[in-house]
Amino acid sequence: MDTVLSVLSSVFWGLLMLSVLVFLHEGGHFLAARACGVRVTEFFLGLPCRFDIHYTSRRIGTKFGVTPLLLGGYAAICGMDPTDVSCADRVLATIYRHGRVTVADLAVELELSEEDVLEACALLLGWGSIAPWYEEGEKPSPSYYPTKYQTLPRDAAGYTTFDGRRFDREHATAEGDVWELPCGEADFLAQERSRTYLGQGFLKRAFMLLAGILVNILTGFLLLMSIYSIAGVTVPMDTNVIGQVDEGSIAAKAGIEAGDAILSVDGVSCSTWMDVYDAIGKAAGKDDIAIEYERDGKQHSTTVALKEDERLGVYASTEVVRLDPITSARLSFSYVVQTAEGVMRLLQPQHTMEILDQSSSIVGISVMSSQAAAAGPATFLSFAALISFSLGFMNLLPIPPLDGGKLVIEIIQKIVGRELPLKVQTIVSYVGIALFALLFVYMLRSDILRFIL
């Protein structure tokens, strides 16, 4: 029963921590996309699933909600798929001429194959340019794209609800209404593309990719600052009073207890913990180290034998100190730097295996999350901050489909002055996914050996 409860605790705390941190990461992408005027059709806590609880924002058209698959979150930013369909302009214009139309009818009217039309409709659906159309009583299929599509509400300038404040709701058409294009087919498609990720310049694309990483780093930084300023940090006191004695240690066997004040070690007087530390270090290797200590106002003495590689098993007394904002910020930033250095070392072949052996998959994170939660809110939030740093910087790795890998592709495209062929991007993505899967399996195996077996 204890094992079952332990597993459930690990699963709960691990999923809670990772879901919230990934959700915040995706929130960064969402906010950056909206700031750049890019459409976002969905923003969910949890992975995509046919079952969900949601509401649709009347102001920006985005569907907000939660799914049962609480393994993170996602933001459906329009135009992230680099697919290009040559007939998309004709398909889009025809849908708006009809208001509602089937894929089969589009194929006949435009003299195209249904496959080409369906590919164009999938692209336009991903751009937030059209909507699926279902007859009364008809339900969406989770396995296939819809076969019937309709227009979105449009104002005179061509804006939709996904365009936010620019959309003139009072003078807009309704969903499924016929709407006359204000320009030519190609120009209208270009206008739609300009409101997607693909339609933005390099700087805006880079900003959207980096926003999730920046939110993770900022989240961790603010968490640590809050903990250091409000809950405080535990620091050793420079006094000769023992704060803790390891059970079964040499000191414990000699009768020394927590709360005893060490007066001398091997004849060396001690008034501070540094005195105690130095004296023990110098006496190590002797068989008859005399230790004098005070307990409840009475002096006692004992003798211990301590080899050079052995520990006495005593620790300094500690106190909780609440740090000022500047010190808290400085200490929090040091953890940001340490995490960044650790991820950078992962890219250095001579350190790769060392860093991987020290890293954890979702199994290790879940186990440590449960342990941190048991230790108290401050410990749990501190651990969450460190995981948030790791999540942010790991996403900077130049491996598609991570944000860093996508950023590398954007940089290459900027240098060569054109978009990389879709085939090249697809191959790079598949290689990245395979490498990412290998890393995950390796860390998962290490966690199973470390925490379970």
Sequence and secondary structure as in RCSB ss.txt:
>XXXX:A:sequence
MDTVLSVLSSVFWGLLMLSVLVFLHEGGHFLAARACGVRVTEFFLGLPCRFDIHYTSRRIGTKFGVTPLLLGGYA
AICGMDPTDVSCADRVLATIYRHGRVTVADLAVELELSEEDVLEACALLLGWGSIAPWYEEGEKPSPSYYPTKYQ
TLPRDAAGYTTFDGRRFDREHATAEGDVWELPCGEADFLAQERSRTYLGQGFLKRAFMLLAGILVNILTGFLLLM
SIYSIAGVTVPMDTNVIGQVDEGSIAAKAGIEAGDAILSVDGVSCSTWMDVYDAIGKAAGKDDIAIEYERDGKQH
STTVALKEDERLGVYASTEVVRLDPITSARLSFSYVVQTAEGVMRLLQPQHTMEILDQSSSIVGISVMSSQAAAA
GPATFLSFAALISFSLGFMNLLPIPPLDGGKLVIEIIQKIVGRELPLKVQTIVSYVGIALFALLFVYMLRSDILR
FIL
>XXXX:A:secstr
 HHHHHHHHHHHHHHHHHHHHHHHHHHHHHHHHHHTT  EEEEEESS  SS EEEE TTT  EEEE S  S EEE
EETT S    TTHHHHHHHHHHHSEEEHHHHHHHHT  HHHHHHHHHHHHHTTSEEE   TT    SSS  SEEE
E    TT   GGGGGG  GGG   TT     SS HHHHHHHHHTTSGGGS HHHHHHHHHHHHHHHHHHHHHHHH
HIIIII EEEE SSSBEEEE TTSHHHHTT  TT EEEEETTEE SSHHHHHHHHHHHTT S EEEEEEETTEEE
EEEE   TT    EEE EEEE   HHHHHHHHHHHHHHHHHHHHHHTSTTTHHHHHHH   HHHHHHHHHHHHHH
 HHHHHHHHHHHHHHHHHHTTSS TTSHHHHHHHHHHHHHHTS   HHHHHHHHHHHHHHHHHHHHHHHHHHIII
II 
